[in-house]
Amino acid sequence: MDRNQKKHKFVECTLGVKFRDIAPNGTVYGGPMYYLTKGLKEKGLTNLGKFLAVVFAIFVIGATM
C-alpha cells in the first residue's frame, strides 16, 4: 500500500465512524453512503450528498462485475 492509499483509508474510516448511526437495538449503520449524505447535509449541500452517494453505489456495483 502506498502513502496515498493509506491516507485515503484513514480518512474513509474516520468519516465512517463520525457519521455512523447506531440503532436502539445496537446495530451500527455507516459507510461512504452515510457520510456523503450526512456530512454534506451539515454543510447545506443535501442534494450533492445524495447524488454522490448514488454515484458511489453505482460504481461499487460496476466494480463487482
C-alpha positions in Angstrom: 0.0 0.0 0.0 1.5 3.3 -0.9 1.2 6.5 1.1 -1.8 8.0 -0.7 -3.8 4.7 -0.3 -3.1 4.8 3.5 -4.2 8.4 3.7 -7.4 7.7 1.8 -8.2 4.7 4.0 -7.6 6.7 7.2 -10.0 9.5 6.1 -12.6 7.0 4.9 -12.5 5.2 8.3 -12.6 8.4 10.3 -15.6 9.7 8.4 -17.3 6.4 8.7 -17.0 6.5 12.4 -18.0 10.1 12.7 -21.2 9.9 10.7 -22.4 6.4 11.6 -25.8 5.7 13.1 -26.5 3.3 15.9 -30.0 1.8 16.1 -31.7 1.3 19.5 -31.0 -2.4 19.3 -27.3 -1.7 18.9 -26.9 -2.3 15.2 -24.4 0.0 13.6 -25.1 1.6 10.2 -22.4 3.6 8.3 -20.1 3.8 5.4 -19.5 6.0 2.4 -23.1 6.5 1.5 -23.9 7.6 5.0 -21.0 10.1 5.4 -21.5 11.5 1.9 -25.2 12.2 2.6 -24.9 13.3 6.3 -21.6 15.1 6.0 -22.7 17.3 3.1 -26.1 17.8 4.6 -24.4 19.6 7.5 -22.7 21.9 5.0 -26.0 22.7 3.3 -25.3 20.5 0.3 -28.0 17.9 0.8 -28.7 17.2 -2.9 -25.0 16.9 -3.8 -24.6 14.4 -0.9 -27.4 12.3 -2.1 -26.2 12.4 -5.7 -22.6 11.4 -4.7 -24.0 8.5 -2.6 -25.9 7.2 -5.6 -22.9 7.5 -7.8 -20.8 5.7 -5.3 -23.3 2.9 -5.1 -23.4 2.6 -8.9 -19.6 2.5 -9.1 -19.4 -0.2 -6.4 -21.9 -2.3 -8.4 -19.9 -1.7 -11.6 -16.7 -2.7 -9.9 -18.1 -6.1 -8.8 -19.0 -7.1 -12.4 
